[in-house]
Amino acid sequence: MFSYEVINSLNDLEMQVYTYILEHKDEVKYMTIRDLADAVHVSTATISRFCKKVGGGGYTEFKLRFKQYLNEERPRQPETDLKEIKRFFEEFHSEAYQKLIDQIVEEIQKAEHLLFFGIGTSGVLGKYGARYFSNLGKYSQFIEDPFYPISMDLKSTVAIALSVSGETQQVVDLAGHMKEHCCKLISITDRASTTLGKMSDYNLTYYVTNRKVSQFYDITTQVPVIFLLETLGRRVANYQSL
């Protein structure tokens, strides 16, 4: 129902509708179009456009399809996130996603230097990404300190920012510094409509359910992120060997 192509076609307001619906699945089933518009703080026209993009019909038809979607989803909600990961791999092979991957590989291949950065779990994966690319012969570093002063010329550098939410303040600030120094910015986030995603030259998304423990500790699956880092690394290495 919510394919990669559909989600990427949504504008900012429609993305807010999409996010609200996923976060309030049970409530949305019983909401009128006016109720939903008021809850998201958008117009009913925005809701109607959203419905047409995700299913081609109006709000009533969308609710019917959404209820069916939930009934199909609930019996298959494994804690291992297998269904979401499978969906990511299906979307990864779409023509639009592959075209984006190719553009990013070309940028990385031209760069003299890669800089990875992130916070928390994303920071751990940033370290992994830097080591992985270095193992493949691409000079890479990880910035562990988000307040690290940037004074070097970054015109020949590609920065790769990792953030599940795309809203982590330290990561967004550092990304801004990178952009100020004319650095190409690539981000890997869970959603496209994020501050980090919008400010990036290229944004890779994976759309999985955000999971937290005690409301603070993020345990969202990072399998798609590792796959994307390794895919980019291998394709760059193959590109250089041609």
C-alpha positions in Angstrom: 0.0 0.0 0.0 2.8 2.4 0.9 5.4 1.6 -1.8 8.7 3.4 -2.1 7.6 5.3 -5.2 4.3 6.4 -3.5 6.1 7.6 -0.4 8.7 9.5 -2.4 5.9 11.2 -4.4 4.4 12.8 -1.3 5.0 16.5 -0.6 5.8 17.8 2.9 2.2 18.1 4.0 1.2 14.7 2.6 4.2 13.2 4.4 2.9 14.6 7.7 -0.4 12.8 6.9 1.5 9.6 6.2 3.5 9.8 9.4 0.4 10.6 11.5 -1.5 7.6 10.0 1.3 5.2 10.8 1.6 6.5 14.4 -2.2 6.4 15.0 -3.3 3.3 13.1 -6.1 2.4 15.5 -7.6 5.9 15.7 -7.5 6.7 12.0 -9.9 3.8 11.3 -12.7 5.7 13.0 -11.8 9.3 12.0 -13.6 11.4 9.4 -11.7 13.3 6.8 -12.2 16.5 8.9 -11.0 14.7 12.0 -7.8 13.6 10.3 -7.3 17.0 8.7 -7.7 18.7 12.1 -5.4 16.2 13.8 -2.6 16.7 11.3 -3.3 20.5 10.9 -3.7 20.3 7.2 -6.7 20.9 4.8 -9.2 18.2 3.7 -7.9 18.9 0.2 -4.4 17.7 1.3 -6.0 14.5 2.8 -7.8 13.9 -0.5 -4.6 14.3 -2.5 -2.8 11.9 -0.2 -5.6 9.3 -0.6 -5.4 9.6 -4.4 -1.6 9.1 -4.4 -1.7 6.0 -2.2 -4.7 4.3 -3.7 -6.3 6.4 -6.5 -9.6 6.9 -4.7 -11.2 9.1 -2.1 -11.0 9.1 1.7 -13.7 6.5 2.2 -12.0 4.0 -0.2 -8.7 4.7 1.5 -10.1 3.8 5.0 -11.5 0.5 3.6 -8.1 -0.3 2.0 -6.3 0.8 5.2 -8.4 -1.4 7.4 -7.7 -4.3 5.1 -4.0 -3.4 5.2 -4.0 -3.5 9.0 -5.8 -6.8 9.1 -3.1 -8.3 6.8 -0.3 -6.7 8.8 -1.3 -7.5 12.4 -1.0 -11.3 12.2 2.4 -10.9 10.6 4.1 -8.5 13.0 7.3 -10.5 14.0 9.6 -8.8 16.4 12.4 -9.7 14.0 11.1 -7.0 11.5 11.4 -9.6 8.7 8.4 -8.3 6.7 9.7 -4.7 6.8 13.1 -5.8 5.8 11.7 -7.9 2.9 9.7 -4.8 1.8 12.9 -2.7 1.9 14.7 -5.2 -0.3 11.9 -5.2 -2.8 11.9 -1.4 -2.9 15.7 -1.3 -3.2 15.4 -3.1 -6.6 13.0 -0.6 -8.0 14.2 1.5 -10.9 14.0 4.8 -9.0 16.0 3.5 -6.1 18.7 1.9 -8.3 19.0 5.2 -10.2 19.6 7.0 -7.0 22.2 4.4 -5.9 24.0 4.9 -9.2 24.2 8.6 -8.8 25.6 8.3 -5.3 28.2 5.7 -6.4 29.4 8.2 -9.0 29.7 11.0 -6.5 31.7 8.7 -4.1 33.9 7.4 -6.8 34.9 11.0 -7.8 35.6 12.0 -4.2 39.1 11.9 -2.8 37.9 11.5 0.8 34.8 10.2 2.7 33.6 11.5 6.0 31.1 9.5 8.0 29.2 10.8 11.0 26.3 9.9 13.3 25.3 9.7 17.0 24.5 6.6 19.1 23.8 3.4 17.0 24.1 5.5 13.8 27.5 6.5 15.0 28.6 2.9 15.4 27.4 2.2 11.9 29.3 5.3 10.7 32.5 3.8 12.1 31.7 0.6 10.4 31.1 2.4 7.1 34.4 4.2 7.3 36.3 1.0 8.0 34.4 -0.9 5.2 35.2 1.7 2.6 38.8 1.9 3.8 39.1 -1.9 3.4 38.0 -1.5 -0.2 40.7 1.2 -0.8 38.6 4.4 -0.4 40.2 6.8 2.0 37.5 7.3 4.7 37.2 8.7 8.2 34.6 8.8 11.0 33.9 12.0 12.9 33.1 10.8 16.4 32.8 14.3 18.0 29.8 16.2 16.6 31.4 19.5 17.6 34.6 18.7 15.7 35.8 21.9 14.0 35.8 21.8 10.2 38.5 24.0 8.7 39.8 22.0 5.8 38.7 22.3 2.1 36.0 19.8 1.6 35.3 20.4 -2.1 36.7 17.0 -3.0 35.0 15.3 0.0 31.7 13.4 0.3 30.1 13.3 3.7 27.8 10.4 4.7 25.4 11.2 7.5 23.5 8.5 9.4 20.4 9.2 11.4 17.3 7.1 12.0 15.1 10.2 12.7 17.0 12.6 10.5 16.4 15.2 13.2 19.3 14.7 15.6 20.4 18.2 16.3 24.2 17.5 16.5 24.1 15.6 13.2 22.0 18.2 11.5 24.4 21.0 12.7 27.5 19.1 11.5 25.8 18.4 8.2 25.2 22.1 7.9 28.9 22.8 8.4 29.7 20.3 5.7 27.4 22.0 3.3 29.0 25.4 4.1 32.3 24.0 3.0 30.9 22.9 -0.3 30.9 19.2 0.6 28.6 16.8 -1.1 26.2 15.4 1.5 24.6 12.0 1.4 22.3 10.9 4.2 20.7 7.6 5.2 17.5 8.1 7.2 14.4 6.2 8.0 12.1 8.8 6.4 12.6 11.2 3.5 10.7 14.2 4.9 13.3 15.1 7.6 15.6 18.0 8.1 18.7 16.0 7.3 17.1 14.4 4.3 16.0 17.8 2.9 19.4 19.4 3.2 21.2 16.5 1.6 22.3 16.3 -2.0 21.2 12.6 -1.9 19.0 10.9 0.6 18.6 7.1 1.0 15.6 5.9 3.0 14.5 2.5 4.3 11.1 3.1 5.9 10.8 0.7 8.9 8.9 1.0 12.1 10.7 3.0 14.8 11.1 1.0 17.9 12.2 2.3 21.3 12.8 0.9 24.7 11.8 3.1 27.7 10.9 5.8 25.2 14.6 6.8 24.8 16.6 3.9 23.5 16.3 3.3 19.8 16.2 -0.4 18.7 15.0 0.3 15.2 16.4 -2.4 12.9 19.6 -1.2 11.1 19.9 -4.1 8.7 18.9 -1.9 5.7 21.6 0.6 6.7 24.3 -2.0 6.8 23.1 -3.4 3.5 23.2 0.1 1.9 26.7 0.9 3.2 28.1 -2.4 1.9 26.3 -2.1 -1.4 27.7 1.4 -2.0 31.1 0.2 -1.0 31.2 -2.8 -3.3 29.8 -0.9 -6.3 32.4 1.9 -5.8 35.1 -0.8 -5.7 33.8 -2.4 -8.8 33.5 1.0 -10.5 37.2 1.7 -9.7 38.3 -1.7 -11.1 36.8 -1.1 -14.5 
